[in-house]
Amino acid sequence: MAERRMFAKTIVLSDAFLDMPMSSRCLYFTLGMFADDEGFVNNPKSIMRQCGATADDMNVLIAKKFILVFESGVIVIKHWRLHNLIRSDRRHETKYQAEKELLCYDENGAYTLETPINTDVHTTCLPSDNQVGDKWDTEVRLGKDRIGKNIYSPLPKKEDAILNQVVDYLNQKAGKNFKASSKATQKHITARINEGYSLEDFKAVIDTKVKQWRDDPKMNMYLRPETLFAGHFEGYLNEAPKKKVVEKPKNINLEKVIDCPWDDPTPEQEAAFDADREAHKYEDGWRINDDGYWINPEKGIV
């Protein structure tokens, strides 16, 4: 974790920030100094005690939306990326990936729990090691090609089709009523699609977790897109039972397979027998024995 932190003047000199009590502002700066490289803090109460802040000071920061709070007790500084946008090769990933999965970026790069993510923003903020930047590394700017354009383009038709099928399947299996039009739902599902997961993968996760959680009063509430399709998706997918694969017998010598049961079959009887034998020989449970006959433990020799 970095030893130095910076704070954007556009935030800490704004009227909204300066209107807060001094104690709330001091708490904000202290949280910023203790945050990890992505702005997360897992011990806000301990930090409050260290700097003499009260619950009211924290409540002011939360009410003014300078701090976002998760159910786990972890908090994140909303404008962290405006303060400290650290290059990926220097940044230590946060340990709080589950909370990070619930966040999006707004058009200015600030964290939000409501707005769809835009991964194209701020990709040119920092110079590489052998470049001389003409601006501070922490300044936030948009590329010229994005000015005046709608950054939230509609989903491609293929992704949109999968998304609707996933949401419909989840609603059907879990008895829910989620909307495919929800931006938060779209974010998680499209992220997994972009990672290469298929519709069958989504269905496998839904089937597994519905079976585990549907009748559990405490867990049923987690049958939702932000839980199923977020950071633990791959783990849930690996919990799904694998489909049984029936291997076809090898080294078949059809000349040794038992003859037609009729002594003098008509051409129609012989053709029917051959078709029936061919249709069943690869079914689960059938195999060829040492004498070359197709057998089944329940049906005997064919």
N, C-alpha and C positions, 0 to 999 in steps of 0.2 A: 504494500500500500504506500502511496506517495506521502512524502513528509510535508509537502507544501500544498496549500489550497488557495484558490482565488475566488472572488465574488464579483459578479457582473454589476457594474454601476447602474445599468438599466433596471435592475431588480432592487438592490439595497438602497438606492437613492430615489426610488419611486415614492409617490405620495402614499400609496397603499402600504408600503413597508414602513415609512417614517411615521405614519399615523398610529402604529402599534406602540405599546408601552416599551420603554427601554429594556425592561427585563425580558420581554418576549424577543426583542431584537438580539439581545445578548445570547439567549438560548439558541436562536437560529444560527448565529455564527459559531457557537460551540458545537452544535450538531454537525455543521458543515466541516469542522475540523476533525471530528471523529468518524465521519462517514467513510465507507469504503470507496473504491474507485468508480463505482457506479451510483453513488449517492445513498446507499442503504445503511440504516443504523438498526442494530438488533437490541440495543440496551438504552433506549431513550430515558427510562426512569432513573437509571444509574447516572446518566449524564446530567439530568435535571438536579439530582442531589449534589453533584460535584460543583455545579455553578450556582446553586442556591435558587433555582427556578421553581415555580409552583405549577400545579396542575392548570391553573388559569392561564399561565403563560403559554403552555402547550396548546390549550384549547383555542387561544387566539390564533396561533399559527395554523391550526387545523381549520378553523372557521374562515380564515383569510386565504386558505388553500396554498400556503407556502409549504405545507407538509401534507403528505398523503399517508394514511394509516391502513394497515392490513389486519385481518382477523388474527393473525399469528402474533401480533404485537410489534412486528417489524415496521419501521417507517421509512419513507424515502423522501428526499428533498425534491420538490416538484421541478424546480428550475436548475437542477444539477448540471444538465448538459449545456446550459448557458454559462454556468460558472466554470466548470472544469470538463471540457470535452477532450478526454485523453485518448491518444492514438492507440489503436488495437494492439500494436506490438509492445506497448508500455503499460497497458491497462491490465490489472488483475481482475478476472471475472468475479462478480459477486457470488457469495455462497447461497444467496436467497433466490434461486432460479424459479421456484414455484411462485413467489410474489412477482418476480420480473415478468413472468408469462402473462400476468393480468394487466400489464401496463401497455399503453400505446404512446406515440409521440404526436403532439399537435403540430400545427404548421410552423411553429417557432422552435420546435425541438424539445419543448417541455413535456415532462411525463404527464399522462392523464389516464384515468380509468374509463373514459367514455368515448374518446375519439379514435377512429381507425388509425392504425400505424402506417407511417409512410417511410419506408426504408431508404428512399432516394434522397431525403433531406440531410444536409450536413456531411455529405461524403467528401467534400473538397475543402473542409475547414482547416485542415492541418497540412503543412508542407512535409515532404519526406525528409529523411536525414540529410540528403545532399542538396536540398533546396533552401533558399533564403526566403522566408515568408515576409511579405510586405505588411502583414497585420499580425496582431497578437494571436497565438494559437487558440485562445479561448473565445475569440470573437465568433459569433454565429452569423452566417450569411447564406443566401440561396444562390444557386447558379442562375445566370442570366436567362437561360432557356426556360426557367420555371416561373419567371415573373409574369403574373397575370394569367397563368394557366391553372386549370383545375387539377390539383394533385391527386384527387381521389377518382381515378378512372374506374369504369365498371369492370366487373370480373369477366374474363374470357368465357365463351359459351361452354367449353368443356368443363371448366372449374365450376361454373354456375350450375351445370346439370348435376355434377357429383355432389355439390353442396346441398342442393335441394333433396336429393335422394338420401343423403346422410341424415339430414334433419327429420325428414319424414320417417325414416327407419327408427330413429331414436324415439320420436314421439309415439310411434306404433308399439315398440317393444317396452318402453318405460312408462307409457301412459302420461306423457308430458304434452306440452303445447308450445314448444319453442318455435321461433320465427326464423326462417332462412334469411330474412332481410335485416336481422340484427347485425350491426357492425362488429360487435364483440364475437358473435358466433362465426361470422365470416372470417375474422382474423385468424382464429385458431384452426379452422378447417382448411382454409387456403394455405396456411403455413405448412400443414402436414402434407397437402397435395404437392406443394412445391418441393418437399423433401422426397417425393417419389412414392408416397403411400397411395394405395388403390382403394376403390370403393369397398372391395372385399375386406381390406384391412380395417376400415372403419366399422364395418358390420361385425367383424370378429371381436373387436374391442367392446362394442355395444352389447353383443350377446354375452360376453364374459362378465362384464360388470353388472348388467341387468340381473343375471343369474345370481351374482354374489350379493347385490345391494338392494334389489327391488323390495324384498320382504323385511329388510332391516330398517326400522324407523329412524335410526341415527344416520344411516348411510344413504338412504333413498334420495335425500336432498342433493347428493353429489352426482346423481345421474343427470349431468348438465354439460354442455359443450366446453365451458371453461375448465372443467375438471377432467373430462374424458379425453379431450383432444389437445391438451396443453403439454406441459413438459414431461409428463409421465406416460405419454401415448405409447412409446416404444416398449416400455415395461409392461403396460397393460396388454399390448399385442402379444408379447411373449408368454403371457399367462394363458392365452387362448389355446384350447386343445387342438392338436394337429389332426388333420383329416387322415384317415387310414388309407394308405395306398396299396392297391392290390397289384402285385407284380405278375406279369404274364409268364407262364412256364417257359423254360428255355430248352433248347435241344429237342424239339418235338419231331418225332418220327410218325407221321400220320399213317404210314403203311401198317404200323403195328397196332393202331387203335382198333378196338373191337369192331367186328363186322356188323352189318345190319341184322336185326333179330329175326327177320322173316326169311324162311328157307328159299322162297321164290318170290321176292318182292316185285311189285310192279314198278315201273319207272317213277310213278308219283310217290309211292311209299319210300323208295330209296332216296329220292330227292328231299322228302320231308324229314327223314331221319338225319341225313347229312346236314340239313339246315339247322335242325334242333341241336345236334351235337356241336356244330360250329358256334351257335348262339350262346351255349351255356359253358363252354370249356374255360372261359376266362373269368367266370363269376367267382366271387369270394368263396373260398372253401374247396374249389375244384383243383386238382393237381393230377399229374401223370405219374403212375406208379412204375416200379422197376420193370414191369413187363410191357410198358408202353400203353397202358389203358388209362383213360380218363376216369377218375374216381372221385367220389364225394363221401365224407364220413356219414352223411345222413341218407344219401340216395344210392350209394353203392357204385358199381361200375356202370359206365355209360356204354 
